[in-house]
Amino acid sequence: MPYRTEPEVHAVRAAAYVLPTDAPEADGTLSWDSTTLVVCEVAAGGVTGLGYTYAHQACVPLIEGKLAPLVTGRDALDVGGSFAAMHREIRNLGRPGLVACSLSAVETALHDAKARLLDVSLASLFGRCHEATPVYGSGGFTSYDDEQTRAQLQRWTHEQRIPRAKIKIGESWGARVERDLHRVALAREVAGDTVDLYVDANGGYGVAQAVRVGHAVAEYGVTWFEEPVSSDHLAGLRQVRSQVTPDVTAGEYGYHLPYFAGMLEAQAVDCLQIDVTRCGGYGEWLRAAAVAAGYSIDISGHCAPNLSAHVAVATPNLRHLEYFHDHDRIERMLFDGALEPDGGAMRPDLSRPGHGLSLRHADAERYRVR
């Protein structure tokens, strides 16, 4: 259906939802029992675009009080112009952190609205380089006992046929290496020899310790060592990378392009992670991926699998996308249009405009923060 000439954004709304986890969760350096989803909806030209971020509820007043007035009344098809207006205005607030998360929620909602106005999928709007995005099962929390870990790995690798799986290690800031290695051995036993096994320390180790652990997990065929040390310690990441067999990866805390550029310039990673709910949205994802391509580095999408799938297939140097337990669960609970990881890949539905997701407001209402 043809869109109106220069349809305007006429409303921007935001809401936060706090959903309890289905079991206590922890990684190497943090524990939690709930996840907060901040949803942004943009109304324009008779459609509603949807974006979101996994962040604190403080994003809601940032979106409605600071960002919404900057895009309301603007051409809904001019997402780049709206992003530039928001980016200029938040200068004195500081880009990294909750401001970037708020920016990401609005930007992804604007792109979704644009695609819906044009009646095309986001994958088609961006231009597909791939038919599907490979995914890896992600969870394996340090708070899980062996039976919980076993059940989750079996679901990914045997029931859903995902040939890649990641568990958390670095428990208690690296104080329980023996248990870390026990859990890696368990994961290999359950997953079998044909599954790519990944580990994520969430910055829990020191450099020398990370090198020792990297050698140990390589004995179990681990090929991905995420944040072996803090992602702020670029020299440390490079040191570990130069001494271990698994690929060293980081980047999930990238809130702006200089972060990604600095990590790549430091030769700190073998694969750069990008989180569409933090980096500034779809446009910044693609720009960060282009920076990585300039260094001949692949990118991997961090979390939010259903929000990320369409831009992932539009990324030439894509390796895969994280099918994170918390976010997959929430996206299935609250959204229509969630994708299946069919045989280890997510295939965007090109028949649905935008990213194909719609919020089930009635289901979400019970979790809404007042």
C-alpha positions as CSV (number, residue, x, y, z in Angstrom):
1,M,0.0,0.0,0.0
2,P,1.5,3.4,-0.9
3,Y,2.6,5.6,2.0
4,R,1.7,9.1,2.5
5,T,4.1,11.9,1.4
6,E,6.5,12.5,4.2
7,P,4.4,10.8,7.0
8,E,5.2,12.4,10.3
9,V,6.0,10.8,13.6
10,H,3.1,11.9,15.8
11,A,3.7,10.0,19.0
12,V,6.5,8.3,20.9
13,R,5.6,6.2,23.9
14,A,7.7,4.1,26.3
15,A,7.1,1.6,29.1
16,A,9.2,-0.7,31.3
17,Y,8.4,-4.3,32.2
18,V,10.2,-6.3,34.9
19,L,10.0,-10.1,34.4
20,P,11.3,-12.5,37.0
21,T,13.7,-15.1,35.7
22,D,12.6,-18.7,35.7
23,A,15.4,-19.6,38.1
24,P,18.2,-17.7,39.9
25,E,20.9,-16.7,37.5
26,A,24.5,-15.6,37.7
27,D,27.6,-15.3,35.7
28,G,31.2,-14.8,36.8
29,T,30.7,-11.3,38.2
30,L,27.0,-10.7,38.7
31,S,23.8,-12.4,39.8
32,W,20.1,-11.4,39.1
33,D,16.5,-12.7,39.5
34,S,14.7,-10.4,37.0
35,T,15.2,-8.8,33.7
36,T,13.9,-5.3,32.7
37,L,12.6,-4.7,29.2
38,V,12.0,-1.1,28.0
39,V,9.7,-0.9,25.0
40,C,9.4,2.1,22.7
41,E,6.5,2.5,20.3
42,V,6.5,5.1,17.5
43,A,3.2,6.0,15.8
44,A,3.5,7.4,12.3
45,G,1.3,7.4,9.2
46,G,-1.1,4.9,10.5
47,V,1.5,2.3,11.7
48,T,3.3,1.7,14.9
49,G,7.0,0.9,15.0
50,L,8.3,-1.1,17.9
51,G,11.8,-1.0,19.5
52,Y,13.2,-2.0,22.8
53,T,16.2,-2.3,25.0
54,Y,17.1,-4.5,28.0
55,A,18.0,-1.8,30.5
56,H,16.8,0.0,33.6
57,Q,13.3,1.6,33.8
58,A,15.1,5.0,34.0
59,C,15.1,4.8,30.2
60,V,11.4,5.6,30.1
61,P,11.6,9.2,31.2
62,L,14.7,9.6,29.0
63,I,12.8,8.4,26.0
64,E,9.5,10.3,26.7
65,G,11.0,13.4,28.2
66,K,14.2,14.0,26.2
67,L,14.1,12.0,22.9
68,A,10.5,11.9,21.9
69,P,10.2,15.7,21.4
70,L,13.2,15.6,19.0
71,V,11.6,13.1,16.6
72,T,7.9,14.0,17.0
73,G,6.8,15.9,13.9
74,R,9.8,14.7,11.8
75,D,9.5,12.7,8.6
76,A,9.1,9.1,9.7
77,L,11.1,7.9,6.7
78,D,14.1,10.1,7.7
79,V,15.5,7.8,10.4
80,G,19.0,9.1,9.9
81,G,17.9,12.6,10.4
82,S,16.0,11.7,13.6
83,F,19.0,9.8,14.9
84,A,21.3,12.8,14.2
85,A,18.9,15.1,16.0
86,M,18.8,12.8,19.1
87,H,22.6,12.3,19.1
88,R,23.2,16.1,19.0
89,E,20.8,16.7,21.9
90,I,22.2,14.1,24.3
91,R,25.8,15.4,24.2
92,N,25.8,16.7,27.7
93,L,24.1,13.7,29.1
94,G,26.9,11.3,28.1
95,R,26.3,8.8,25.3
96,P,27.4,5.5,27.0
97,G,25.0,3.7,29.3
98,L,21.3,4.3,29.7
99,V,21.3,7.2,27.2
100,A,22.6,4.9,24.5
101,C,20.1,2.2,25.5
102,S,17.2,4.8,25.2
103,L,18.6,5.9,21.9
104,S,18.7,2.3,20.7
105,A,15.0,1.7,21.6
106,V,13.8,4.8,19.7
107,E,16.0,4.2,16.7
108,T,14.9,0.6,16.3
109,A,11.3,1.7,16.6
110,L,11.8,4.3,14.0
111,H,13.3,1.8,11.5
112,D,10.5,-0.6,12.2
113,A,7.9,2.1,11.5
114,K,9.7,3.0,8.3
115,A,9.7,-0.5,7.0
116,R,6.0,-0.9,8.0
117,L,5.2,2.3,6.1
118,L,6.9,0.9,3.1
119,D,5.3,-2.5,3.6
120,V,8.6,-4.4,3.6
121,S,10.6,-6.4,6.1
122,L,13.6,-4.8,7.7
123,A,15.8,-7.4,6.2
124,S,14.6,-6.3,2.7
125,L,14.9,-2.6,3.7
126,F,18.5,-3.1,4.8
127,G,19.4,-5.5,1.9
128,R,20.1,-9.2,2.7
129,C,23.5,-10.6,2.5
130,H,22.4,-13.9,4.1
131,E,19.2,-16.0,4.0
132,A,19.5,-16.7,7.7
133,T,21.7,-15.9,10.7
134,P,23.4,-18.8,12.5
135,V,22.7,-18.8,16.3
136,Y,24.2,-20.3,19.4
137,G,22.4,-21.3,22.5
138,S,23.5,-19.1,25.4
139,G,22.8,-19.4,29.2
140,G,24.6,-22.1,31.2
141,F,24.6,-19.8,34.3
142,T,27.1,-20.4,37.1
143,S,24.1,-20.6,39.5
144,Y,22.8,-23.7,37.7
145,D,23.4,-27.1,39.2
146,D,24.5,-30.0,36.9
147,E,21.0,-31.1,36.2
148,Q,19.8,-27.6,35.1
149,T,22.9,-27.2,32.9
150,R,22.4,-30.6,31.4
151,A,18.7,-30.0,30.7
152,Q,19.4,-26.6,29.0
153,L,22.2,-28.0,26.8
154,Q,20.0,-31.0,25.8
155,R,17.2,-28.7,24.7
156,W,19.5,-26.6,22.6
157,T,21.6,-29.2,21.0
158,H,19.2,-32.2,20.8
159,E,15.7,-30.8,20.7
160,Q,16.3,-27.5,18.8
161,R,19.3,-28.9,16.9
162,I,21.5,-25.8,17.5
163,P,25.1,-26.9,16.8
164,R,26.6,-24.2,19.0
165,A,26.3,-23.7,22.8
166,K,27.8,-21.3,25.4
167,I,28.0,-21.6,29.2
168,K,29.2,-19.1,31.8
169,I,32.5,-19.6,33.7
170,G,34.7,-17.4,35.8
171,E,32.5,-18.1,38.8
172,S,33.0,-15.8,41.9
173,W,35.4,-13.5,40.0
174,G,37.6,-16.5,39.0
175,A,37.7,-18.0,42.5
176,R,36.2,-21.4,41.5
177,V,38.2,-22.5,38.5
178,E,37.8,-26.2,39.4
179,R,34.0,-25.9,39.2
180,D,34.4,-23.9,36.0
181,L,36.3,-26.7,34.4
182,H,33.9,-29.4,35.7
183,R,31.0,-27.5,34.1
184,V,32.9,-27.3,30.8
185,A,33.6,-31.0,30.9
186,L,29.9,-31.6,31.6
187,A,28.9,-29.3,28.7
188,R,31.1,-31.3,26.3
189,E,29.7,-34.6,27.5
190,V,26.1,-33.5,27.0
191,A,26.6,-31.6,23.8
192,G,28.7,-34.2,22.1
193,D,31.7,-33.9,19.8
194,T,30.0,-32.2,16.9
195,V,28.7,-29.1,18.8
196,D,30.9,-25.9,18.9
197,L,31.4,-25.2,22.6
198,Y,31.8,-21.6,23.8
199,V,32.5,-20.1,27.3
200,D,32.0,-16.6,28.7
201,A,33.9,-15.4,31.8
202,N,32.2,-11.9,31.9
203,G,35.6,-10.4,32.8
204,G,36.0,-12.6,35.9
205,Y,39.7,-13.6,35.4
206,G,43.0,-11.8,35.6
207,V,45.2,-12.0,32.5
208,A,47.5,-14.9,33.6
209,Q,44.6,-16.8,35.1
210,A,42.7,-16.4,31.8
211,V,45.6,-17.7,29.8
212,R,45.7,-20.8,32.1
213,V,42.0,-21.3,31.8
214,G,42.1,-20.8,28.0
215,H,44.6,-23.6,27.7
216,A,42.5,-25.9,29.9
217,V,39.2,-25.3,28.1
218,A,40.9,-25.8,24.8
219,E,41.4,-29.4,25.8
220,Y,37.6,-29.8,25.7
221,G,37.4,-28.3,22.2
222,V,36.2,-24.8,23.3
223,T,36.6,-22.4,20.3
224,W,35.1,-19.1,21.8
225,F,36.4,-17.4,25.0
226,E,34.3,-14.4,25.7
227,E,35.5,-11.6,28.0
228,P,38.3,-13.7,29.6
229,V,39.3,-10.4,31.3
230,S,37.4,-7.1,31.6
231,S,36.4,-5.7,28.2
232,D,37.8,-2.4,29.5
233,H,41.3,-4.0,29.7
234,L,42.2,-3.9,26.0
235,A,45.8,-4.7,26.5
236,G,44.8,-7.7,28.7
237,L,42.4,-9.0,26.0
238,R,45.2,-8.8,23.5
239,Q,47.6,-10.6,25.8
240,V,45.2,-13.4,26.3
241,R,44.3,-13.5,22.6
242,S,48.0,-13.9,21.7
243,Q,48.4,-16.9,24.0
244,V,45.3,-19.1,23.7
245,T,43.7,-21.2,21.0
246,P,40.0,-20.3,21.3
247,D,38.9,-17.0,19.7
248,V,38.8,-14.1,22.2
249,T,35.7,-12.0,21.9
250,A,34.2,-8.9,23.5
251,G,32.2,-5.8,22.5
252,E,28.8,-6.2,24.2
253,Y,29.3,-3.0,26.2
254,G,29.9,-0.9,23.1
255,Y,27.6,2.1,23.4
256,H,29.2,4.2,20.5
257,L,31.5,3.8,17.6
258,P,34.7,5.0,19.3
259,Y,34.5,2.0,21.7
260,F,34.4,-0.5,18.8
261,A,37.1,1.3,16.9
262,G,39.4,1.3,20.0
263,M,38.9,-2.4,20.6
264,L,39.7,-3.2,17.0
265,E,42.7,-0.9,16.8
266,A,44.1,-2.6,20.0
267,Q,43.8,-6.0,18.2
268,A,41.9,-7.1,21.3
269,V,39.4,-9.6,19.7
270,D,39.1,-12.2,17.1
271,C,35.3,-11.5,16.7
272,L,33.6,-8.2,17.7
273,Q,30.3,-8.4,19.5
274,I,27.6,-5.8,18.9
275,D,24.4,-5.3,20.9
276,V,21.6,-3.6,18.9
277,T,19.9,-2.6,22.2
278,R,22.9,-0.7,23.4
279,C,25.0,0.5,20.5
280,G,22.5,3.1,19.2
281,G,20.3,0.9,17.1
282,Y,20.3,-0.6,13.6
283,G,22.2,2.1,11.9
284,E,25.0,2.1,14.4
285,W,25.1,-1.7,14.3
286,L,25.8,-1.5,10.5
287,R,28.4,1.2,11.0
288,A,30.2,-0.7,13.7
289,A,30.1,-3.8,11.5
290,A,31.7,-1.8,8.7
291,V,34.4,-0.6,11.0
292,A,35.1,-4.3,11.9
293,A,35.1,-5.3,8.3
294,G,37.9,-2.8,7.7
295,Y,40.0,-4.9,10.1
296,S,38.9,-8.2,8.5
297,I,37.0,-9.0,11.7
298,D,33.7,-10.8,11.9
299,I,30.9,-9.6,14.2
300,S,28.5,-11.5,16.4
301,G,25.2,-10.2,17.6
302,H,24.8,-10.0,21.4
303,C,21.5,-11.0,22.8
304,A,18.0,-9.7,21.8
305,P,17.8,-12.4,19.1
306,N,14.4,-11.3,17.6
307,L,15.2,-7.6,17.4
308,S,18.6,-8.4,15.9
309,A,17.8,-11.1,13.3
310,H,16.9,-8.8,10.4
311,V,20.0,-6.6,10.7
312,A,22.1,-9.6,11.2
313,V,21.2,-11.1,7.8
314,A,22.1,-7.7,6.3
315,T,25.6,-7.8,7.7
316,P,28.3,-9.2,5.3
317,N,30.8,-10.0,8.0
318,L,28.3,-11.8,10.3
319,R,29.5,-14.8,12.2
320,H,26.4,-15.5,14.3
321,L,23.8,-14.3,16.8
322,E,23.4,-15.1,20.5
323,Y,20.2,-17.0,21.3
324,F,20.2,-15.9,24.9
325,H,17.9,-17.8,27.3
326,D,16.5,-14.7,29.2
327,H,15.7,-12.7,26.1
328,D,14.3,-15.6,24.0
329,R,12.0,-16.4,26.9
330,I,10.8,-12.8,27.3
331,E,10.4,-12.3,23.5
332,R,8.2,-15.4,23.3
333,M,6.2,-14.5,26.4
334,L,5.4,-10.9,25.2
335,F,5.7,-10.7,21.4
336,D,3.8,-12.2,18.5
337,G,6.2,-13.0,15.6
338,A,9.1,-14.5,17.5
339,L,11.3,-16.6,15.3
340,E,12.4,-20.2,15.8
341,P,16.1,-21.2,15.7
342,D,15.4,-23.8,13.1
343,G,18.3,-26.2,12.9
344,G,20.7,-23.6,14.4
345,A,19.6,-20.6,12.3
346,M,17.0,-17.8,12.5
347,R,15.3,-16.9,9.2
348,P,13.5,-13.5,9.2
349,D,9.9,-13.7,7.9
350,L,10.0,-11.6,4.8
351,S,6.2,-11.6,4.6
352,R,5.8,-9.5,7.7
353,P,6.6,-5.8,7.5
354,G,9.3,-4.4,9.8
355,H,10.9,-6.9,12.1
356,G,7.6,-8.7,12.4
357,L,7.2,-8.4,16.1
358,S,4.2,-6.9,17.9
359,L,3.8,-6.5,21.6
360,R,0.9,-8.4,23.3
361,H,-0.1,-5.5,25.6
362,A,-2.5,-7.6,27.6
363,D,0.2,-10.2,28.4
364,A,2.8,-7.5,29.2
365,E,0.6,-5.4,31.4
366,R,1.0,-7.6,34.5
367,Y,4.8,-6.9,34.4
368,R,4.6,-3.2,33.7
369,V,6.4,-0.8,36.1
370,R,4.1,1.9,37.4
